Amino acid sequence: MKTRGFTLIELLVVIAIIAILAAILFPVFAEARASGRQIVCLSNMSQIGKASMLYLQDWDDTWFSTSQPDNTPGFAPQQIWIGYDNNNYGITGGFYGLVYERATRRPRSGAVDPYIKNEGVKRCPSMPDRWQMALAFNWFNNGFNYAPYYSRNPLAFNKEYSPAAKTFAYGPSGIYVNTGAPNAEVDQPAQTLIMWEHLARVPMCNFLQVWDWYDSPPNDRSLRDHFHFLHRDGANAVWADGHAKRMVYGALKRPYFSSNKKIYPNWD
């Protein structure tokens, strides 16, 4: 008895079926992988949120500042809230570049580092394995820049500030110096942003205030670069009560960036 083999047409049909199945399943696998990375990243940021809560307990319930003068040899004269590539600061005079660029110096420790057991929680698994970190802390303070928003809501002027930047000043060598706010001053901590994923290579973000917006942010590319939406069009963020959750760009509201919510009309 002869064994019948595949005809050319049958073989092509089988190949076509395999190709169709691959086209259907591969995006599903890619989506599942992306979801897994987003979950790991969210868990990492939750650990940083918990570390921030431990810091508050040890420091009279006062938030750490985004930056302070520090003359440690080998670094720029500024310590940031979390370890980062300090080649961005006073020595070279620039907050430039993107997090995909390789860092030029080793990270230094920051205020929350004593409360973090694993240095790896500072990194998102979706980012290249380099020294740069795609995180930025909220240092929203209208002493740094004037926004058109204040012309229609003058009550907000000099009263918008993040928990880690109640005051703002230029320190030695032109560095930024902030003071943290007492935690009791933070209205609705669960709706106050502390940290988020960032595309621009800066560990602090004060960029939003120069726009005149309230309910939803403008669709400006230079603004969107300050939120790194690499998780299914969302970004993970830490809030002032210590919890972490994913956020989408269009859901941002101006009051999320300020400790003081009483200055905003129609805000509950």
Residue pairs with C-beta under 8 A, 6 or more apart in sequence:
6 14
31 232
34 126
34 231
34 232
35 232
37 124
37 125
37 126
37 231
38 126
38 231
38 232
38 234
38 236
38 246
40 124
40 125
41 124
41 125
41 126
41 197
41 231
41 236
42 236
42 244
42 245
42 246
44 120
44 121
44 122
44 123
44 124
45 121
45 195
45 236
45 237
45 238
45 244
46 238
46 242
46 243
46 244
47 116
47 118
47 121
48 82
48 112
48 116
48 121
48 122
48 135
48 195
48 238
48 244
49 194
49 238
49 239
49 242
49 243
49 244
50 115
50 242
51 112
51 115
51 116
52 63
52 64
52 112
52 115
52 194
52 238
52 242
53 242
54 115
55 64
55 111
55 112
55 115
56 62
56 63
56 183
61 182
61 183
61 184
62 180
62 181
62 182
62 183
63 163
63 164
63 180
63 181
63 182
63 183
63 186
64 81
64 111
64 112
64 164
64 180
65 81
65 111
65 164
65 165
65 177
65 178
65 179
65 180
66 80
66 81
66 137
66 138
66 139
66 162
66 164
66 165
66 176
66 178
66 203
66 204
67 78
67 79
67 80
67 81
67 139
67 175
67 176
67 177
67 178
67 204
68 78
68 79
68 177
68 178
69 77
69 78
69 79
69 171
69 172
69 175
69 177
70 77
70 78
70 79
71 77
72 79
72 108
74 105
75 86
75 105
75 108
76 86
76 87
76 88
76 89
76 90
76 91
76 92
76 175
77 89
77 90
77 91
77 172
77 173
77 175
78 86
78 89
78 90
78 171
78 173
78 175
78 176
79 108
79 110
79 111
80 86
80 108
80 110
80 137
80 203
80 204
81 110
81 111
81 112
81 137
81 164
81 203
81 204
82 110
82 111
82 112
82 113
82 122
82 133
82 135
82 137
82 203
83 107
83 108
83 109
83 110
83 113
83 119
83 122
83 133
84 107
84 108
84 110
84 133
84 203
85 103
85 104
85 105
85 107
85 131
85 132
85 201
86 105
86 107
86 108
87 103
87 104
87 105
88 94
88 95
88 96
88 97
88 201
88 202
88 203
89 95
89 175
90 173
90 174
90 175
93 174
95 200
95 201
95 202
96 201
97 200
97 201
98 199
98 200
98 201
98 225
99 127
99 132
99 133
99 134
99 198
99 199
99 200
99 201
99 228
100 127
100 128
100 132
101 132
101 201
102 130
102 131
102 132
103 130
103 131
103 132
105 131
106 131
107 131
107 133
116 122
122 133
122 135
123 129
123 133
123 134
124 134
124 197
124 230
124 236
126 230
126 231
127 133
127 134
127 230
132 201
133 203
134 197
134 198
134 199
134 228
134 230
135 195
135 196
135 197
135 198
135 203
136 195
136 196
136 197
136 198
136 200
136 202
136 203
136 204
136 205
136 226
137 164
137 194
137 195
137 203
137 204
137 205
138 162
138 163
138 164
138 165
138 193
138 194
138 195
138 196
138 204
138 205
138 257
139 162
139 164
139 165
139 168
139 176
139 178
139 204
139 205
139 206
140 160
140 161
140 162
140 165
140 205
140 206
140 208
140 209
140 257
140 258
141 160
141 161
141 162
141 165
141 166
141 167
141 168
141 178
141 206
141 209
142 150
142 156
142 157
142 158
142 159
142 160
142 161
142 209
143 158
143 167
143 168
143 169
144 168
144 176
144 206
144 209
145 206
145 209
145 210
146 210
147 209
147 210
147 211
147 212
148 211
148 212
149 156
149 209
149 211
149 212
149 213
149 214
149 254
150 156
150 157
151 212
152 212
153 214
153 263
153 264
153 265
155 263
156 258
156 263
156 264
159 258
159 260
159 263
160 209
160 257
160 258
160 260
160 263
161 167
161 168
161 181
161 258
161 259
161 260
162 181
162 192
162 193
162 194
162 257
162 258
162 259
163 180
163 181
163 183
163 185
163 186
163 192
163 194
163 240
163 259
164 178
164 180
164 181
164 194
165 178
165 179
165 180
165 206
166 178
166 179
166 180
166 181
166 185
166 259
167 178
167 179
168 176
168 177
168 178
169 176
169 177
169 178
170 176
170 177
171 177
176 204
181 259
183 189
183 240
185 259
185 260
186 192
186 240
186 259
187 259
187 260
187 261
187 262
188 261
189 239
189 240
189 241
190 239
190 240
190 241
190 243
191 239
191 255
191 256
191 261
192 239
192 240
192 256
192 257
192 258
192 259
192 261
193 237
193 238
193 239
193 240
193 256
193 257
194 237
194 238
194 239
194 240
195 237
195 238
196 205
196 227
196 228
196 235
196 236
196 237
196 238
196 247
197 227
197 228
197 229
197 230
197 231
197 235
197 236
197 237
198 205
198 226
198 227
198 228
199 225
199 226
199 227
199 228
200 207
200 225
200 226
205 226
207 223
207 226
208 217
208 223
208 226
208 254
208 257
209 257
211 217
211 218
211 220
211 223
213 254
214 253
214 254
214 264
215 253
215 254
216 250
216 251
216 252
216 253
217 223
217 249
217 250
217 252
224 249
227 235
227 249
227 252
228 235
229 235
229 248
229 249
231 246
233 248
233 249
234 246
234 247
234 248
235 246
235 247
235 248
235 249
236 244
236 245
236 246
236 247
237 244
237 245
237 246
237 247
238 244
239 245
240 259
254 264
255 261
255 264
255 267
258 264
261 267
